[in-house]
Amino acid sequence: MQLAAIIVSLVLIAVGVALFGRAIVQIYQFMRLGQSVPAGTRTDQPVQRTVTVAREFLGHTRMNRWGVVGVAHWFVAVGFFSLLLTIVNAIGQLFKADWMLPIIGEWAPYNMFVEFIGTMTIVGILTLIVIRQLSKPDNKPGRKSRFAGSKKGQAYFVEAVILIVGVCIFTLHALEGAQHHVDSYEASFFISYPFVSWFGGMDLSTLQNLTYFFAMLKIATSFIWMIVVALNTNMGVAWHRFLAFPNIWFKREADGSTTLGELQPMMSGGKPIDWEDPGEDDVFGVSQVEQFSWKGLLDFSTCTECGRCQSQCPAWNTGKPLSPKLLIMSLRDHAHAKAPYLLAGGGKDMEGNEKATEEQLKDVPAAALAEAERPLIGTAEENGVIDPDVLWSCTSCGACVEQCPVDIEHIDHIVDMRRYQVMIESAFPSEAGTMLKNLEKKGNPWGLAKKQRLEWLKELDFEVPVVGKDIEDLTEVEYLYWVGCAGSLEDRAKKTTKAFAELLNMAGVKFAIMGGDEKCTGDSARRLGNEPLFQQLGQENVMALNMAFGEELDDDGKVTPESAKPKTAKKIVATCPHCLNTLGNEYPQLGGDYEVIHHTQLLQHLIDEGKLIPVTPVEGLITYHDPCYLGRHNKIYTPPREIMSAVPGLRQQEMHRHKERGFCCGAGGARMWMEERIGKRINTERVDEALSLNPDIVSTACPFCLVMLTDSVNGKKNDGKAQESLQVVDVAQLLLDSVKTPVDPAGESETADAPEPEPAK
């Protein structure tokens, strides 16, 4: 028994280590196929990045949002790395059954640690096995299972390995106690003592043979796992336990915040494209998997197939073909299958010609050559890796990025593929073309004349200063109110605009607006994939804003060194979260650095200061819809809720999906301008969730959300599925209704100054 155990174990160790070493080299070479990234963007603040990795791993900050799943996974993950010495111990036990590790082998704290973590690894993996079985597609048919589409055979294999190894660690520890004649309770065996006592009744030969068997079983299981993993470098359910660490370390934000908010500048060859003079060989977007950055390839390989992104995706939940998980898995499997071809020097130039010679490709497997011929974006008939309907179903809501436990940057990859389709192939939903033409010709997605941007002012009974007309620049006011396209041109959104302006006037806040020459911020154009149009709109707006803030500009529209210090704080308040995100997070890429806040932040501040006092009750049950670009993308959840709490009479109730898990309205990612032809409408799904609470009011804080929710509610009213009195309003409208009644100031106590609201991100 002993000899057989030694031979089997040593052979498996040798083969496993050799193959695993080869696999690490293959993965490293594979990652190097991706494009480079600008220096410092993924390696700045190394200490902070290391702290982030430690915090995310030891704290399981994403996983623990899922309750018992996170706790169970923590013990499995910690057990995998902290119990590695038990393999050394098992190897020693093959040669001498009662062998223990030198120094620490008899140390009670170490043995207690092995005892506890080993046991909890078993409990943890059993918990995860049960959860997977309860949640598997057979038990949750259709799209209800987050494991739908995951490679269940690989998952079962990994779970079985962890369970067997955990049982072996526990059993070998108990056998160790029996062989060392532990005949009374000891701390080192505080869990396994009943087994120690049971084994203690056996003869020495039996104990030794049991030790050889379980030591061999532990080693064989561990190294069979290593061999299988080494031969399947795209086995994310196994490789994530190694690749998650560098993937988190190299994430966009060193402090660990999610990679939401701004999109990254468009790259070619690892450098930002110069839009004033693009290079002849610049690549626009991604049309081949090797055109992703090395971080993108690392993202794909790190996917654990856990399905958290899928379970939160509004497209997947409404019957559309997009699953963030399946998209990443498809890119991963395609990239790994194509790797031998790429490593041999294969690839296509911009004209589609092969760059490698026949001699270079002669040893490339036929499967890799076939994979290289697949289009990255294409229908099933075209043998495409990603179907166009998958690509255009994304609302860029950020739910996938928010929930991913290994920090995969789904939205960046989706937009990169969209950029190529829009800019090179001109292949995108036709109705979005109307929006792009309107932006190009009129500067707004509705295609309305710029003079109409100021029409809403005629409905106010007070004057609002206009920059360039009533005031020279913004040095005379505290805030620039960026009204935005929807706020000035869309009838429902204009109600929010007028309500907010009236509230600012009542509170005595000095503010001004642009004169109508401003353009759309370019949010929809950028997320659709039309980067040049975003650049054009953005640069024009930055130039106009810098002038409005009193900056002196050179001939290129850049701020001159003499006026680098602004005459006034560059404070902007926006009612549209998409404008907020673009102005505050993306315009710094174009030379526009502004302090941008959302109107709910300013309104909350004014309430706290006592400058706005809600007194008139607004009766009814209200539920609030979190706009994705206000919530997940910019982490603004509290101000709208505090405003509603300040309004007397309102009773708040949260929808099931809210805050970080809020459900999209369906308008983001330029979907506002595209028809939904597949599955259930996303806004209908969201309104159905709201109606389940039987509310009197559905509130939000975004003009896009206001439009989408109102459209669905009106449809429900027409069908008799919603009460006629149901309202969809912005929180600013609610607040205005409550503060309109005059209050005797003599009865009000003075309120201390509240802190200034912080800008987005």
C-alpha positions in Angstrom: 0.0 0.0 0.0 2.7 2.5 1.0 4.9 1.8 -2.1 1.9 2.2 -4.5 0.8 5.4 -2.7 4.3 6.8 -3.1 4.7 6.0 -6.8 1.2 7.3 -7.7 1.7 10.4 -5.8 5.2 11.3 -7.0 4.2 10.6 -10.7 1.2 12.9 -10.4 3.2 15.6 -8.6 5.9 15.6 -11.3 3.3 15.7 -14.2 1.1 18.3 -12.5 4.0 20.7 -11.6 5.4 20.4 -15.2 2.1 21.0 -16.9 1.1 23.8 -14.5 4.4 25.6 -15.1 3.9 25.3 -18.8 0.3 26.7 -18.5 1.5 29.7 -16.5 4.0 30.5 -19.4 1.2 30.0 -21.9 -1.1 32.4 -20.1 1.6 35.0 -19.8 2.4 34.8 -23.5 -1.3 34.9 -24.2 -1.8 38.1 -22.2 1.0 39.7 -24.1 -0.9 39.4 -27.3 -3.2 42.2 -26.1 -2.6 45.8 -26.8 -0.5 47.8 -24.3 -2.1 50.5 -22.1 -0.7 54.0 -21.4 2.1 54.0 -18.9 1.0 54.3 -15.3 -2.7 53.8 -15.9 -2.7 50.3 -14.5 0.4 50.5 -12.2 0.1 53.8 -10.4 -0.1 53.8 -6.6 1.3 50.3 -6.1 0.9 50.3 -2.3 -2.8 51.4 -2.6 -3.4 48.7 -5.2 -1.9 46.0 -3.0 -4.1 47.2 -0.1 -7.1 47.0 -2.4 -6.3 43.4 -3.4 -5.8 42.5 0.3 -9.1 44.2 1.3 -11.1 42.7 -1.5 -9.8 39.2 -0.9 -9.7 39.1 2.9 -12.9 41.1 3.2 -14.6 39.5 0.2 -16.2 42.9 -0.3 -18.2 41.9 -3.3 -19.0 38.4 -2.4 -20.3 39.2 1.0 -23.1 41.3 -0.5 -24.6 37.9 -1.3 -24.8 36.8 2.4 -24.2 33.2 3.1 -22.6 32.6 -0.3 -19.9 35.2 0.5 -19.2 33.6 3.9 -19.0 30.1 2.5 -16.8 31.2 -0.4 -14.5 33.1 2.1 -13.7 29.9 4.0 -13.1 27.9 0.7 -10.8 30.6 -0.7 -8.9 31.1 2.5 -8.6 27.4 3.0 -7.1 26.9 -0.5 -4.2 29.2 0.2 -3.7 28.9 3.9 -3.7 25.1 4.0 -1.0 24.5 1.3 1.4 23.1 4.0 -1.0 20.2 4.5 0.2 18.9 1.1 3.8 18.9 2.4 2.5 17.1 5.5 0.8 14.5 3.3 3.9 13.9 1.3 5.8 13.3 4.5 3.1 10.9 5.7 3.6 8.8 2.6 7.1 7.9 3.8 6.4 7.9 7.5 2.8 7.6 8.6 3.2 9.6 11.9 5.4 12.3 10.3 4.6 15.9 11.2 5.9 19.3 10.0 9.0 20.4 11.8 8.6 23.1 14.4 4.9 24.0 13.8 3.7 20.4 13.5 3.3 20.1 17.3 2.3 23.7 17.8 -1.2 23.9 19.2 -2.2 27.2 17.5 -1.3 25.9 14.1 -3.1 22.6 14.6 -6.2 24.5 15.8 -6.0 26.7 12.7 -5.8 23.6 10.4 -8.6 22.0 12.3 -10.9 25.0 12.1 -10.2 26.1 8.5 -10.2 22.6 7.2 -13.6 21.9 8.8 -15.0 25.2 7.6 -13.7 24.5 4.1 -15.8 21.3 4.0 -18.8 23.2 5.4 -18.2 26.1 3.0 -18.0 23.9 -0.2 -21.0 21.8 0.9 -23.0 25.0 1.3 -21.9 26.2 -2.2 -22.8 22.8 -3.6 -26.3 23.0 -2.1 -26.7 26.5 -3.4 -25.6 25.5 -6.9 -28.0 22.6 -6.9 -30.9 24.7 -5.7 -30.1 27.4 -8.3 -29.2 25.3 -11.2 -31.2 25.7 -14.5 -33.1 22.5 -13.9 -34.6 23.9 -10.7 -34.9 27.5 -12.0 -35.9 27.2 -15.6 -35.6 29.9 -18.2 -33.4 32.8 -17.2 -34.0 32.6 -13.4 -30.8 30.7 -12.7 -27.6 32.7 -12.6 -25.7 29.5 -13.6 -27.6 29.2 -16.9 -24.9 28.9 -19.6 -22.0 28.2 -17.1 -19.9 25.1 -17.7 -21.5 23.0 -15.0 -19.2 20.0 -15.6 -16.1 22.0 -14.7 -17.9 23.5 -11.7 -18.9 20.1 -10.4 -15.3 18.9 -10.9 -13.9 21.8 -8.9 -16.4 21.4 -6.1 -15.7 17.7 -5.9 -11.9 18.3 -5.7 -12.4 20.8 -2.8 -14.7 18.5 -0.9 -12.4 15.5 -1.2 -9.3 17.5 -0.3 -11.1 19.0 2.7 -12.2 15.6 3.9 -8.7 14.3 3.5 -7.2 17.2 5.5 -9.7 16.6 8.3 -9.2 12.8 8.3 -5.3 13.0 8.2 -5.4 15.4 11.1 -7.5 13.0 13.2 -5.2 10.0 12.2 -2.3 12.1 13.3 -3.8 12.5 16.7 -4.5 8.8 17.0 -1.0 7.8 16.0 0.5 10.2 18.6 -1.8 8.7 21.3 -4.0 11.6 22.1 -6.2 9.8 24.6 -7.9 12.9 26.1 -9.4 16.1 24.7 -6.8 18.5 23.4 -7.2 22.0 21.9 -5.3 20.8 18.8 -8.2 18.4 18.1 -11.1 20.5 19.4 -13.4 19.4 16.5 -12.0 16.1 15.4 -11.4 14.5 18.8 -14.4 12.1 18.4 -12.7 10.7 15.3 -9.3 10.7 17.0 -10.9 8.5 19.8 -12.5 6.2 17.2 -9.2 5.8 15.3 -7.4 5.2 18.6 -9.1 1.9 18.9 -7.5 0.5 15.7 -4.2 -1.3 15.5 -1.1 0.5 14.2 -1.0 -1.2 10.8 -4.5 -0.2 10.1 -3.8 3.4 11.1 -0.7 3.5 8.9 -2.5 2.1 5.8 -5.4 4.6 6.3 -2.8 7.4 6.5 -1.1 6.2 3.3 -4.5 6.0 1.6 -5.8 9.4 2.6 -2.4 11.1 2.0 -2.3 9.5 -1.5 -6.0 10.5 -2.1 -5.3 14.1 -1.1 -2.2 14.4 -3.2 -3.7 12.6 -6.2 -6.8 14.7 -6.1 -4.8 18.0 -5.8 -2.5 17.2 -8.7 -5.2 15.7 -10.9 -6.9 19.0 -10.5 -3.6 20.8 -11.3 -3.2 18.6 -14.5 -6.8 19.3 -15.7 -6.5 23.0 -15.0 -3.1 23.2 -16.8 -4.6 21.5 -19.9 -7.6 23.9 -19.9 -6.2 27.4 -19.5 -9.7 28.8 -20.3 -11.2 27.1 -17.2 -12.2 30.2 -15.4 -13.9 28.4 -12.5 -10.5 27.2 -11.5 -8.0 29.8 -12.8 -9.9 32.7 -11.2 -8.3 31.8 -7.9 -5.0 32.8 -9.3 -5.9 35.4 -11.9 -8.3 37.3 -9.7 -5.3 38.8 -7.7 -3.6 40.5 -10.7 -6.9 41.4 -12.3 -7.9 43.3 -9.2 -4.4 44.8 -8.8 -4.5 46.1 -12.3 -8.1 47.5 -12.2 -8.7 51.0 -13.4 -9.1 52.6 -10.0 -6.3 52.0 -7.5 -8.5 52.6 -4.5 -10.8 49.7 -5.5 -13.8 51.7 -6.7 -15.8 50.2 -9.5 -14.7 50.9 -13.1 -17.9 52.9 -13.8 -18.6 56.5 -14.5 -16.3 57.7 -17.3 -15.4 55.7 -20.4 -11.7 55.4 -21.2 -10.3 57.4 -24.2 -10.2 55.5 -27.4 -6.8 53.7 -27.8 -4.8 52.4 -30.8 -1.6 50.5 -30.1 -1.8 51.4 -26.5 -1.9 55.2 -27.1 -4.9 57.6 -27.1 -5.9 58.6 -30.7 -5.1 62.1 -31.7 -8.4 63.2 -33.1 -7.0 66.3 -34.7 -4.5 64.2 -36.6 -5.1 60.5 -36.4 -2.4 58.2 -37.6 -2.9 56.3 -40.9 -2.5 52.9 -39.1 -4.7 53.8 -36.1 -7.2 51.1 -35.3 -10.7 52.4 -34.4 -12.3 50.1 -31.9 -12.0 46.4 -31.6 -12.8 44.0 -34.5 -10.4 41.2 -33.5 -9.9 39.7 -30.1 -6.2 40.6 -30.1 -7.1 44.3 -30.3 -8.3 44.3 -26.8 -5.8 45.4 -24.2 -3.9 42.8 -22.2 -6.1 43.9 -19.3 -9.1 42.9 -21.4 -7.6 39.4 -22.1 -6.9 39.1 -18.4 -10.5 40.1 -17.6 -11.9 37.3 -19.9 -9.6 34.7 -18.4 -10.6 35.7 -14.8 -14.3 35.1 -15.2 -15.6 32.6 -12.6 -18.9 32.0 -14.4 -20.7 32.7 -11.1 -23.5 34.6 -13.0 -23.9 37.5 -10.6 -23.6 39.9 -13.5 -26.1 37.9 -15.5 -28.6 37.8 -12.6 -28.6 41.7 -12.4 -28.5 42.5 -16.1 -31.7 44.2 -17.3 -31.3 42.9 -20.9 -31.0 39.3 -19.7 -33.9 39.7 -17.3 -36.2 40.9 -20.1 -35.5 38.1 -22.6 -32.8 39.7 -24.7 -29.7 37.8 -25.9 -27.2 39.7 -23.8 -25.7 38.0 -20.8 -22.6 39.8 -19.5 -21.3 36.4 -18.3 -21.9 34.6 -21.6 -20.4 37.5 -23.5 -17.2 37.4 -21.5 -17.1 33.6 -21.7 -17.4 33.7 -25.5 -14.6 36.2 -25.8 -12.5 34.1 -23.4 -13.0 30.8 -25.2 -12.5 32.5 -28.6 -9.3 34.2 -27.5 -7.8 31.0 -26.0 -8.8 28.9 -29.0 -7.2 31.5 -31.4 -4.1 31.9 -29.2 -1.9 29.2 -31.0 -2.5 31.0 -34.3 -1.6 34.4 -32.8 1.4 33.1 -31.0 2.7 31.8 -34.3 2.6 35.3 -35.7 -0.8 35.1 -37.3 -3.1 38.0 -37.7 -4.9 40.2 -40.2 -4.0 43.8 -41.4 -6.5 46.5 -41.8 -7.3 45.2 -45.3 -7.9 41.7 -44.0 -4.7 40.2 -45.4 -2.8 37.6 -43.5 0.4 38.9 -41.9 2.1 35.6 -41.3 3.7 33.3 -43.9 2.5 29.8 -44.6 5.8 28.6 -43.1 5.0 30.4 -39.8 1.5 28.8 -39.7 2.3 25.3 -40.8 2.3 23.9 -37.2 -0.8 25.7 -36.0 -3.7 23.3 -35.2 -6.5 23.3 -37.7 -8.9 24.3 -34.9 -7.0 27.4 -34.2 -6.8 28.3 -37.9 -10.6 27.9 -38.1 -11.1 30.0 -35.0 -9.0 32.8 -36.6 -11.5 33.0 -39.4 -14.5 33.7 -37.2 -15.7 37.3 -37.2 -15.7 38.9 -33.7 -19.1 40.4 -34.4 -21.5 38.3 -36.5 -24.7 36.4 -36.5 -24.9 32.6 -36.0 -25.1 32.1 -39.8 -21.8 34.1 -40.0 -20.3 32.0 -37.2 -19.7 35.2 -35.3 -18.3 35.2 -31.7 -20.7 37.9 -30.5 -24.1 38.3 -32.1 -24.9 42.0 -33.0 -28.1 41.7 -31.0 -26.0 40.9 -28.0 -23.8 44.0 -28.5 -26.7 46.4 -29.0 -28.8 45.1 -26.1 -26.5 46.7 -23.5 -27.9 49.8 -21.6 -24.5 50.4 -19.9 -26.3 50.4 -16.6 -23.2 49.1 -14.8 -25.0 46.3 -12.9 -22.5 43.8 -14.2 -19.5 45.8 -13.2 -21.0 46.6 -9.8 -21.6 43.0 -8.9 -18.5 41.2 -10.5 -16.4 39.7 -7.6 -13.2 39.8 -9.7 -13.6 43.3 -11.2 -14.2 42.6 -14.9 -14.8 45.8 -16.9 -17.7 44.6 -19.1 -18.9 48.0 -20.3 -15.4 49.1 -21.6 -15.2 46.0 -23.7 -18.7 46.3 -25.1 -18.2 50.0 -26.1 -14.8 49.1 -27.7 -16.6 46.6 -30.0 -19.4 49.1 -30.7 -16.8 51.7 -31.7 -15.6 49.5 -34.6 -19.1 48.6 -35.7 -20.1 52.3 -35.8 -17.0 54.0 -37.1 -15.7 51.4 -39.6 -18.7 49.1 -40.5 -21.5 51.6 -40.0 -23.4 48.7 -38.6 -25.8 49.8 -35.8 -29.5 50.0 -35.3 -31.0 52.3 -37.9 -33.0 54.5 -35.6 -29.8 55.5 -33.7 -28.6 57.0 -37.0 -31.3 59.7 -36.7 -30.0 60.6 -33.3 -26.5 60.9 -34.6 -27.5 63.1 -37.5 -29.4 65.3 -35.2 -26.4 65.7 -33.0 -24.2 66.5 -35.9 -26.5 69.1 -37.4 -28.4 70.6 -34.5 -26.3 69.7 -31.5 -29.1 67.8 -29.7 -30.7 64.3 -30.2 -34.1 65.7 -31.0 -32.9 67.8 -33.9 -34.6 70.9 -32.6 -33.4 74.5 -33.2 -31.0 75.8 -30.6 -33.3 78.8 -29.9 -35.8 76.4 -28.4 -33.3 75.6 -25.6 -34.4 78.9 -23.9 -38.2 78.6 -24.5 -38.8 77.2 -21.0 -37.7 80.5 -19.5 -40.9 82.1 -20.8 -43.0 80.0 -18.4 -41.2 81.4 -15.3 -42.3 84.5 -13.4 -38.8 85.5 -12.5 -35.6 86.2 -14.5 -32.9 83.6 -15.0 -29.5 85.2 -16.1 -28.2 83.9 -19.3 -24.4 83.8 -19.8 -23.3 86.1 -22.7 -26.7 87.9 -22.6 -27.6 89.0 -19.1 -24.2 88.5 -17.6 -20.7 88.4 -19.1 -19.5 85.3 -17.3 -20.1 83.2 -14.3 -18.1 85.2 -11.8 -21.4 86.9 -10.8 -23.2 83.7 -9.8 -22.5 80.7 -7.6 -23.7 78.0 -10.0 -24.0 77.3 -13.6 -27.2 75.3 -14.1 -26.5 72.9 -17.0 -30.0 72.4 -18.2 -29.1 69.8 -20.9 -31.0 68.7 -24.0 -33.8 66.8 -22.3 -34.3 69.5 -19.6 -34.7 72.2 -22.2 -36.4 70.4 -25.1 -38.4 67.4 -23.8 -41.8 68.4 -22.3 -41.8 66.1 -19.3 -38.2 66.9 -18.4 -38.9 70.6 -18.7 -41.2 70.3 -15.7 -38.2 69.2 -13.7 -36.1 72.1 -15.1 -38.7 74.7 -14.2 -39.3 73.2 -10.7 -35.6 73.2 -9.9 -35.1 76.7 -11.2 -38.0 77.9 -9.1 -36.6 76.2 -6.0 -33.2 77.8 -6.5 -34.9 81.2 -6.9 -36.9 80.6 -3.7 -33.8 79.6 -1.8 -31.9 82.7 -3.0 -29.2 80.8 -4.9 -27.5 82.8 -7.6 -27.3 80.8 -10.8 -27.2 81.2 -14.5 -27.6 79.1 -17.6 -25.8 78.9 -20.9 -27.2 80.9 -23.8 -28.4 78.1 -26.0 -25.2 77.7 -28.1 -24.2 74.7 -25.9 -24.4 71.3 -27.5 -25.4 67.9 -26.1 -22.6 66.6 -23.9 -22.2 63.6 -26.2 -23.1 60.8 -23.7 -25.3 58.9 -26.1 -22.9 59.3 -29.0 -20.0 58.0 -27.0 -21.8 55.0 -25.6 -23.2 54.1 -29.0 -19.6 54.0 -30.2 -19.3 57.3 -32.2 -16.2 58.6 -30.4 -15.3 61.3 -33.0 -18.7 62.9 -32.5 -18.3 62.8 -28.8 -14.9 64.4 -29.1 -16.3 67.2 -31.3 -19.3 68.0 -29.1 -17.2 67.7 -26.0 -14.5 70.1 -27.2 -17.0 72.7 -28.3 -18.7 72.5 -24.9 -15.4 72.7 -23.0 -14.4 75.8 -24.9 -17.8 77.4 -24.2 -17.7 76.5 -20.6 -14.2 77.7 -20.0 -15.1 81.0 -21.6 -18.2 81.2 -19.4 -16.1 80.7 -16.3 -14.0 83.6 -17.4 -11.0 81.8 -18.7 -8.8 83.3 -21.5 -8.4 80.8 -24.3 -5.7 80.5 -27.0 -6.4 80.0 -30.7 -7.0 76.3 -30.1 -9.5 76.9 -27.5 -7.2 75.9 -24.7 -6.9 77.7 -21.4 -3.9 80.1 -21.5 -1.3 79.8 -18.7 -2.1 83.3 -17.6 -5.6 82.3 -16.7 -4.9 78.8 -15.4 -6.3 79.9 -12.1 -10.0 80.5 -12.7 -11.7 83.7 -11.6 -14.4 81.8 -9.8 -15.0 78.2 -8.7 -16.2 76.2 -11.6 -19.4 74.9 -10.0 -22.0 73.2 -12.3 -25.3 71.7 -11.2 -27.1 69.3 -13.5 -30.5 67.7 -13.4 -29.5 64.9 -15.8 -27.2 62.2 -14.4 -25.8 61.6 -17.9 -24.8 65.2 -18.2 -23.4 65.0 -14.6 -21.3 62.0 -15.5 -20.0 63.4 -18.8 -19.3 66.9 -17.5 -17.7 65.7 -14.2 -16.0 62.5 -15.2 -15.3 62.6 -18.9 -14.7 66.2 -19.8 -11.4 66.3 -17.8 -10.1 64.1 -20.6 -10.8 67.0 -22.9 -9.4 69.8 -20.7 -12.5 70.7 -18.8 -12.2 70.4 -15.0 -15.4 71.3 -13.2 -17.0 70.8 -9.9 -20.2 69.1 -10.9 -23.1 68.1 -8.6 -26.5 66.7 -9.1 -29.6 68.8 -8.4 -30.7 66.5 -5.6 -27.4 67.1 -3.8 -27.9 70.8 -4.0 -31.6 70.6 -2.9 -30.7 68.4 0.0 -28.1 71.0 1.0 -30.6 73.8 0.8 -33.0 71.8 3.0 -30.3 71.2 5.6 -29.5 74.9 5.6 -33.1 75.8 6.1 -33.3 77.7 2.9 -36.0 75.3 1.6 -38.6 74.2 4.1 -41.1 71.6 3.0 -44.4 72.2 4.9 -47.3 71.2 2.7 -48.0 67.5 3.0 -47.9 65.4 -0.2 -50.0 62.5 0.7 -49.4 59.0 -0.6 -47.1 56.0 -0.9 -44.0 56.8 -2.9 -41.3 54.5 -4.4 -38.1 55.8 -5.8 -36.3 54.5 -8.9 -32.5 54.9 -8.8 -31.1 56.2 -12.1 -28.1 54.1 -13.1 -25.9 57.0 -14.0 -26.7 58.7 -10.7 -26.5 55.6 -8.5 -24.1 53.0 -9.7 -22.0 55.2 -11.9 -21.7 58.1 -9.4 -22.7 56.6 -6.0 -25.4 59.2 -5.3 -28.1 57.3 -3.5 -28.9 59.3 -0.3 -29.9 62.9 -1.4 -33.1 62.0 -3.3 -34.3 59.8 -0.4 -33.5 62.5 2.2 -35.5 65.0 0.1 -38.5 62.7 0.1 -38.1 62.1 3.8 -38.3 65.9 4.4 -41.6 66.1 2.5 -44.4 65.7 5.1 -47.1 63.1 4.2 -45.0 60.9 2.0 -44.6 57.2 2.9 -41.6 55.7 1.3 -41.2 52.1 0.2 -38.3 50.6 -1.7 -38.7 48.4 -4.7 -37.1 45.0 -4.4 -34.2 46.1 -6.6 -32.8 49.4 -5.4 -29.6 51.3 -4.8 -26.6 49.2 -6.0 -29.0 46.5 -7.3 -31.4 49.0 -8.8 -33.0 48.0 -12.1 -32.4 50.1 -15.3 -35.1 52.0 -17.0 -33.8 50.9 -20.4 -32.5 54.3 -21.7 -28.8 54.2 -21.0 -26.1 53.2 -23.5 -27.9 55.1 -26.2 -30.8 52.7 -25.9 -33.1 55.8 -25.4 -32.9 56.2 -29.2 -33.3 52.6 -30.2 -36.4 50.5 -30.4 -36.7 47.4 -28.2 -37.8 44.6 -30.5 -36.6 41.6 -28.4 -38.2 40.4 -25.2 -40.1 42.5 -22.7 -39.5 46.2 -22.6 -37.1 47.1 -19.8 -39.1 50.1 -18.7 -42.2 47.8 -18.5 -40.4 45.4 -16.3 -39.3 48.2 -13.9 -42.8 49.7 -13.8 -44.3 46.3 -13.1 -42.0 46.1 -10.1 -43.1 49.5 -8.9 -46.8 48.6 -9.4 -46.4 45.6 -7.2 -46.2 48.0 -4.3 -49.4 49.8 -5.4 -47.8 53.2 -5.0 -49.4 56.6 -5.5 -46.2 58.2 -6.8 -43.2 56.8 -8.6 -40.3 59.3 -8.3 -36.9 59.5 -10.0 -34.1 62.0 -10.5 -33.2 61.6 -14.2 -35.0 63.0 -17.3 -34.3 59.8 -19.3 -35.8 57.7 -16.5 -38.7 60.1 -16.2 -39.5 59.6 -19.9 -39.2 55.8 -19.9 -41.2 55.3 -16.7 -43.9 57.7 -17.8 -44.3 56.0 -21.1 -44.8 52.6 -19.5 -47.1 54.0 -16.8 -49.3 55.6 -19.4 -49.4 52.4 -21.3 -50.5 50.6 -18.1 -53.2 53.2 -17.6 -54.5 52.7 -21.1 -54.7 49.0 -20.4 -56.4 49.5 -17.1 -53.5 48.0 -15.2 -52.6 51.2 -13.3 -54.7 53.7 -11.4 -55.3 57.0 -13.2 -54.0 58.9 -10.3 -50.5 57.3 -10.4 -47.9 60.0 -11.0 -44.3 59.8 -12.2 -42.4 62.8 -11.1 -38.9 64.1 -10.4 -38.1 64.6 -6.7 -37.6 68.3 -7.5 -41.3 68.5 -8.4 -42.3 66.9 -5.1 -40.2 69.3 -3.2 -41.6 72.3 -5.0 -45.2 71.2 -4.2 -44.3 71.0 -0.5 -42.4 74.3 -0.1 -44.8 76.5 -2.1 -46.8 77.4 1.0 -45.3 80.5 2.8 -43.9 79.9 6.2 -43.7 82.5 9.0 -39.9 83.0 9.4 -40.4 84.2 13.0 -41.4 80.7 14.0 -38.4 79.1 12.5 -35.2 78.5 14.4 -31.9 79.3 12.8 -30.2 76.4 11.2 -26.4 75.9 11.3 -24.7 76.0 7.9 -24.6 72.6 6.3 -21.5 71.3 4.6 -21.3 71.9 0.8 -22.4 69.0 -1.3 -19.5 67.0 -2.8 -19.2 66.8 -6.6 -19.8 63.5 -8.4 -16.9 61.0 -8.0 
